[in-house]
Amino acid sequence: MTPAARLSAAIELIDTIEKDRVPAAKALKEWGTAHRFAGSGDRAAIAGLVWDVLRRYASSAYLMDSDTARARLIGMLRLERNMDAATMAALFDGSRFAPAPLTEAEQAALASRSLEGAPAAIAGDYPEWLDPYLAKAFGDERVAEAAAMASRAPLDLRVNTLKSNRDKTLGALAHLHAKPTRWSATGLRIELSADARNPGIQAEEDFIKGAIEVQDEGSQLAAALTAAKPGEQVIDLCAGAGGKTLALAAMMQGKGRLIATDSDKRQLAPIHERLSRAGVHNADVRTPKGEADPLAEISATADLVVIDAPCTGTGTWRRNPDAKWRMRPGALEIRLRDQTAVLDRAVPLLKAGGRIAYITCSVLSEENGDQVRAFTARHPEFAVVPPEQTASVLWDKAEEFAQAALQSPEGWLMTPRRTGTDGFFVSVLKKA
């Protein structure tokens, strides 16, 4: 496909996503199935265009003073890809499979309009109803923080120290231009251009042998801040597919007891194969069966309960940009109730001196600091471990991390703008 034909396809897809209200990933998959002639490079380039439009969904329409799929694509090309009008005109030439030529109104918008003076929700590309929540979290910096959350995420990997080390894996992945991550001692990062395909990590020998896993650096740091130790009894209460479970297992060096469970047994489906591939032998996966509590026999024995809490996912907008436009106010209320329930569930599992590591992939104060304060009010036997103390596990990176991340009395908040990671909040609470 020509570059111009890819633009036409992207416009068609954006129009479908808007009119049929379907998730972007589903629309892209269905388009690929219906257009078998499109090669993998074409599909990757078209997907890149669509995701970038969703990242700049509000600002692109504002720039063009139009909310059509075509206008959003044109606005995105200017804002995200820095394409000038002359270059666009060469692609929008009306030839076969190419978009129609730029109109006078479109050329005038490109020449005269900018985001200067745009409302915060427009300049930051997020739904207007979220503005008070982001203002509470970031104040006047919310536009800059949200704009960073609208950028494309790199591909981060975690080296499984049960099977390899970072230097060895760097050599094995040199052809992918992998580099060490800034903070995580076990992380690797592969930067991706706007229309680049994700490399086939699952086909790499190191992945097949369990030496690496795909995991955002922020998620790696969240696991590190739990300070799980060899020999401890650790419960991963919201294990899901097992990303943090695997990181915890490596930290425990195969020593101690690691129990992984999740209220949604469907989320646990991939964890068994992942644990096996990673060489983890001290993990016990507890899959819920009916109404029975899979942790019924555990009472006041756990050293650490890790809660990767269900949340709005606002911290992962870089990876799932259409999620923010599909998010509704009611979703926050549901998640707040879920978080309260899972925090309270952890209490009887812990022995005296035990810890809860509360983690969200959200940047909203309601799900983070507010939730922690409400928990300690309900359970005064718990106190927040000072954030500067939890960061000490980062050793030589602790001071630099403290300067970059947002610190509150309740914990740490990482953001794409500040730490170059997805948005993660981590709070550690200790039982008296």
N, C-alpha and C positions, 0 to 999 in steps of 0.2 A: 504494500500500500504506500502511496505517496504521503508526504507530510500533510498535504492539504486534505487528502482523503481521511487521514486519521482525525483531523479537526472536525470534519463532517460527522464522523462516527461518534466522536465525543459529544457533540451537540445533540445528536439523536439520543444518546444514552442519558445525558443530563435531563433532557425533556421527559424521557421515560421515568426516571427516578422521581421527578417532580410530580408528574401527572398521575402515575400509578402508585406513588408512595411506597416504593419497594426499596429495601436496603441496597446500597451501591454494589456490594459484593455479589449479591444475587443477580442484579441487572447485568453486571459485567460477565458473570459466568454464562448466563443465558444468551447474551450477545455473542460470546465466543462460540457457543454450541451452534448457533444459527448462522455463523459466518466462518465456516471451516477454512475458507481460503486465506483468512488472516493468519499470518505466522506468529510465532511466539513473541518476536520483536514488536510486531504491530500491536498485539494484545497488551504487551507491557507498556508501550508508549501511550495507547489509548487509555489504559487504566491510570497511568500517571497524570494525564490531562484531567480525567474525571475527578480523581482524588484531589488534585490541586484546585479545581473549581470549588469542591466542597470545603476545602481549607479557606478559600477566599470568597465564600458564597455571598456574604453580605457586602463586603467592601467592593467586590467586582461589580455588583449590580448598582451600588451607589456611584461608583466611578462613571459608569455608562449611563446613569439615570434611566435604567431599564432593568426589569427583572426576568427577561426571557433567557432561555438556555444559551442562546447565541451571545447575548450581551454579557452574561456571566463568563463565558469562555473568553471573549475578547478582553474583558476587564482583568481576568486572571492572567492572561498572557502579558499584559502590561505590568501588573502588580507583582506577580510571583516569578515570572520568567524574564522580566525586564525587556520585553520585545517592543521595538518602536513601531510607529504606524506604517512606515515604508516596508518593513519586513512583513508585517501583517498583510498589507495590501498585496504583496507578491503571492501570499498563500490564499487569501480570500479573493481569487481572481475569476470565479464563476465558471471555470473550466469543468470538464467531466469529473465528477466525484468531489470537487472542491466546493467550499462554501461560496455563497453569492458575494459579489464585491462589497467592500465596506460602503455604507451609506454616508451621505453628507452629515447626518446626525451623529453617526458613530465616529467619523473622522473629527467632528467638532468636539465631541466628548473627550476623545483621546488627546486632543490638542489643548483643551482648556480646563478640564476638570481634574481634581486631585482629592485626596482624603483630608486635606487641611480643613479643620473645623467640623469634621464628621463626628457624630455621637460616639461615645466609647464603645458601644456594642457593635457599631459598624466598623470602626477602625480596628477593633480587636477580633472581629469576626466571631461573635457568639450571639445566642438568642437574647433579645432585649430583656426578657423576664429574669435572666440570670445576673443582670448588672448589679443589683443590690448585694447579691451573694459574693460576687467577685470583688466588689468595692469593699466589703467587710474583710475579705481575705487579703487584698493587696492595696487598697486605697487608690491613690492617684497613679500607681504603677500597674493597674489592672490591664490597661491597653497593651503595654509592653509585654506583660506576662502572657496575656492571651494570644498576642501575635506570635510569640515564641511557641505556644502550644499549637499554633496553626502551621508550623513548619513541618517538613518531612523528617521522620525519625530515621536514624541510622539502624543498621542491623547489629545488635549486640549479642555476644556469645559468652557463656561462662565455661571456663575450663574445669572439668571434674577432677579434683585433686586426688580422688581415689584411684584414678587411672593414669593421670598425666600431670604435666606442669605447664605453666604459661610459655616459657621459653621454647619448649619442645613443640607445643602446638602452634606457636607463631611461625616456626619454620615450616610446618606441614601445611599451613594456610597462607603461605607467602604469595601464592598465585592469586589470592583474593584480596591482597593488599590489606590484610588485617593488621591492626595496631593495638597496643595496650590501651585499655580504658584509663580515664583520668584518675578515678578513685578506687575502683575495685581491683584488688590484687589478683583476682582470678578472671578478670574480664578482658574481652577482645572486642574491637569495634571495626565494622566495615562501613565506610561512608558510601552513600548511594546518591547518584545524580537523579534529576527530576524524572527522567524517563527510563531509568535503569531497571532491569529485571532483578528481582531478588535472587542471589546465587543459590544454587541447589544444595544447600547445606546438608540436607538429609541424605544426599548421595556421597558426601565426603567420608573417607575412611575413618577419620577421627570421630565423626558423628555415629557412624554405624557401630563402632567399637565402644561407644559411650564416653569418649574423652571430652566431648563438648555438648552443650545444650544451648538452645536459643533462649536468651533471657536478658531483658533490658538491664542496664547497669543499675538503675534505680532499684529494681527488684532485687538485684544482687546485694546492694547496700542495705536494703531493708532486712534481708536475711542476716547479714553480718551484724547489724545493730541489735539483733536478738541476743547475741553473745552465747548461743548454744555451745555447750562444751561436751567433750568426750565423757562418757559415763553417766550423763544425765538422763532422766526420763523426760522426754519432750513430746508434747502432743500438738500436732498441726490440725487445728480444729476446722479450718476451711481450706482443705488441701487442694480441692479442685483437680486439675490435671497434673499437679505435682511439681510445678516449677520450684517453689520455695522448699518443698519437702526434700527434693534432691540436693538443694544448696545446704539445707540443715544437715542432711546425712553426711555430706562431705566435711562440714565443720566438726561433726561428731567423730569423724575418722573411723566409722564402723563400730564405735564403742558406746554402750548404753542402749536405751530403748527409745525408739522413735515410732509413735503411733500417728497414723494419718487417717482422717475421716472427713466427711463433708455431708451436710444435710441433703444435698442433691446427689444421689448415687450416680446419675448420668455423668456428672462432672468428673467423677473418679475413674471413668472407663479407661483412659490412657495411662493411668499411673502405674499399673502393674508392669507393663512392657517397659516403661521408662526406668523404673527402679531396677529391673533385671538388666537392662542394657548398661546402666550406670554402675553395676556391681555393688548395689546396696543390699546388705544382708541383715541389717538390724531394724528394718522397717516392718511394721504390722499395719496393714491396711484394713480399716474397719468400715465395711460397706453397710449402710443402714438397711434393715429388713423390717418392713412394716412400721409399726409404732414403737418397736423395741429400741431402747437406747444402746447404741454400740459401745458406749463407754460406761455402762451401768456399774461395772465392778470396780471402777477407779474412783477412789475417794481420798483426797488430801495426800496424794503421793507424787504428783508431778512437780518437777523442778521448773518447767517452762511450758506455758501454753501459748502457742503462736496463733494469732487471729488475723488472717488475711481477709479482712471483713468485706462482706458484700457492700458495694458502694455505687455511686453514680458513674464512676469511671471518668470524671472530668480530667484527671491527670493523664489519661491515655488518648486524648483527642488527636495527638500527632499520628497515631496508628489507626485510628478509627474516626476520621473527621465527620462522617455523616451521622455518627451517634449523637453529637451535640445538637444537631438540627432536629433529630427525632425525640430528644429528651423532653419530657413534660414535667411540670411542677410536682405533680403527684408522685413521681418516681422518687424524689428526694424524701418525702414523708415515709414511703414504704421502706426505703433503705435505712432510715434512722431507726425505725422500729426493729428491723432485722439486726442492726448493730447492737442495739440495747440488749436484745435477747441473747445474742452469741457472747457478749461480754459477761452477762450474768451467768451464762452456762459454764463459763470457765472457772468461776469462783470456787465451787466445791471440789474441783479437780486438783487444786494446788495445795501443797504442804506449806507450813510456815516458812517464810523466807523465799517462797516460790515467786515466779515472775510471769506476768502477762506481757507479751509483745503485741501491741495493737497496731495494725498496719492497714492503711487504705491507699487506693490509687486515685484519690480525690484531692482537690485543692480547696474544697469548701470547708470553712470553719465549722459549720454545723456538724459535719461528719468527723471532724478531727478534734481540735481543742475543746469545743463545746461538749462533744460526746465523752471525752476523757473526764472533764470536770463533773459532768452529770454522774459518771460512774463512781468517782471517788466520793461524791456526796452520798450516793446510795450505799457505798461500801467503804466506810472510813478506815477499815483495817488495811487498805491499800494506799500507797503513796507513789507519786511519780518519781522515777529515778531521774536525777538531774540530767538534762540532755548532754551537757558537756561530759558527763561521766560515761554515757552510753557511746559517745563518739570516740572514746579512747580505744575502742577495738579497731579503729582505722589506723592506729599507730602513727606513722610519719605523715599521714594525710589528714589527721584529725584537725589540726589547726587551720589548714587551708579549707577543709570542708566546713568548719564552723563559720568561716568568713563568707562562704558562698551560699550555703543553705539558710533558710529562714528558721530561726530558733524562737521557740515560745516556751513558757513554763511547762507546757505539756509535752513538747517533743520537737522533732525536726520535720520540716517540710522541704522536700526537693522539688524543683521545677525545671522545665527545659531551659528557661532563661538563666537560672542561677547555677544549676549543676550540670546542665547538658543531658539530663536524664528525663524519663517520664516523670509525671508528678506523683510523688509518694509522701505520705505522712507516716511517721513512726513514733510511737510512744511506748515506753517500758514502765510498767507498774509493778511494784514489789509488795508482797503480802507480809504483814507484820508477823 
